[in-house]
Amino acid sequence: QVQLVESGGGLVQPGGSLRLSCAASGSINSFYFMDWYRQAPGKQRELVASITSGGSTNYADSVKGRFTISRGNAKDTVYLQMSTLKPEDTAVYYCHYAGGLKTFWGQGTQVTVSS
């Protein structure tokens, strides 16, 4: 089992920044992906950014150049630095772990971009 706890969501004005954190604990595999997904009301959940255990990253086109995914030194924490936020970034953001043929999700954290 892997437990994921997200934090850092909130209300921010357009153009502002937020940093989300995802703390992972439990049986973390040596090889894994950790991702951030988001789901806006009435829309499907979509992949925002991912990082592998080797440090490779990938981003959705809609966030390239604005969002950065990174890991903490202990590699059990993943961050999503979000800058130049837009109203269309409003969603519940979920942390996701995939490793050892298993996947786990965090409970989600709300990000609202509004003036």
Legacy VTK file of the C-alpha trace (Angstrom):
# vtk DataFile Version 3.0
C-alpha trace
ASCII
DATASET POLYDATA
POINTS 115 float
0.000 0.000 0.000
1.033 3.564 -0.719
-0.592 6.526 0.977
-0.630 9.913 -0.727
-1.475 13.161 1.036
-1.812 16.373 -0.964
-1.623 19.893 0.370
-1.196 23.436 -0.858
-4.419 24.132 -2.723
-6.446 27.268 -2.277
-7.806 30.411 -3.873
-5.486 32.519 -5.998
-5.974 35.413 -8.388
-5.265 35.030 -12.112
-1.558 35.375 -12.752
-0.709 34.140 -9.279
1.202 31.094 -8.102
0.637 28.087 -5.880
2.731 25.092 -4.913
1.091 21.738 -4.336
2.779 19.012 -2.330
2.185 15.272 -2.316
3.713 13.244 0.491
3.978 9.529 -0.223
4.405 6.841 2.405
4.265 3.069 2.524
5.687 0.509 0.105
7.162 2.750 -2.576
8.615 0.797 -5.463
12.102 1.521 -6.778
10.650 2.280 -10.210
7.565 4.437 -10.294
5.700 7.312 -11.821
4.190 10.050 -9.723
1.736 12.329 -11.435
-0.568 15.244 -10.892
-4.001 14.993 -12.448
-6.822 17.499 -12.280
-10.556 17.377 -12.711
-12.712 20.407 -13.334
-16.483 20.319 -12.798
-18.194 18.496 -15.646
-14.903 17.448 -17.226
-12.832 14.288 -17.306
-9.783 13.897 -15.135
-6.689 14.862 -17.091
-2.969 14.373 -16.653
-1.171 17.602 -15.794
2.417 16.512 -15.156
4.384 13.398 -14.324
7.805 12.501 -12.994
9.524 9.135 -12.968
11.742 7.625 -10.321
14.612 8.526 -12.653
13.591 12.168 -12.711
12.151 12.394 -16.228
9.229 14.775 -16.514
6.297 15.235 -18.836
3.666 17.980 -19.061
0.311 18.581 -20.643
0.541 21.157 -23.413
-1.834 23.426 -21.518
0.601 23.848 -18.623
4.013 23.723 -20.325
6.120 26.684 -19.342
3.846 27.515 -16.396
3.940 24.414 -14.172
6.955 22.521 -12.858
6.893 19.080 -11.257
9.751 18.129 -8.966
10.707 15.784 -6.155
12.028 16.407 -2.701
15.468 15.205 -1.662
13.975 12.125 -0.002
12.092 11.309 -3.225
8.940 10.609 -1.219
7.490 14.047 -1.844
6.433 15.470 -5.174
5.700 19.119 -5.797
3.777 20.961 -8.466
4.814 24.577 -8.758
2.090 26.414 -10.623
2.702 29.898 -11.985
0.807 32.323 -14.182
-2.389 30.619 -13.129
-5.488 31.028 -15.263
-9.180 30.596 -14.392
-9.191 27.461 -16.547
-6.685 25.899 -14.149
-9.460 25.731 -11.561
-9.946 22.088 -10.601
-9.415 19.471 -7.953
-5.809 18.343 -8.260
-4.980 14.730 -7.471
-1.661 13.094 -6.780
-1.223 9.685 -8.373
1.369 6.959 -7.877
2.021 4.032 -10.194
4.625 1.404 -9.382
4.933 -2.323 -8.942
1.809 -2.853 -11.084
-0.255 -0.922 -8.547
-1.753 2.554 -8.569
-2.884 4.800 -5.760
-4.597 8.166 -5.580
-4.580 10.972 -3.089
-7.763 12.580 -1.810
-7.380 15.701 -3.951
-6.882 19.371 -3.213
-8.975 22.211 -4.617
-7.316 24.943 -6.654
-9.490 27.916 -7.536
-8.213 30.706 -9.779
-10.521 33.683 -9.578
-10.477 37.423 -9.059
LINES 1 116
115 0 1 2 3 4 5 6 7 8 9 10 11 12 13 14 15 16 17 18 19 20 21 22 23 24 25 26 27 28 29 30 31 32 33 34 35 36 37 38 39 40 41 42 43 44 45 46 47 48 49 50 51 52 53 54 55 56 57 58 59 60 61 62 63 64 65 66 67 68 69 70 71 72 73 74 75 76 77 78 79 80 81 82 83 84 85 86 87 88 89 90 91 92 93 94 95 96 97 98 99 100 101 102 103 104 105 106 107 108 109 110 111 112 113 114
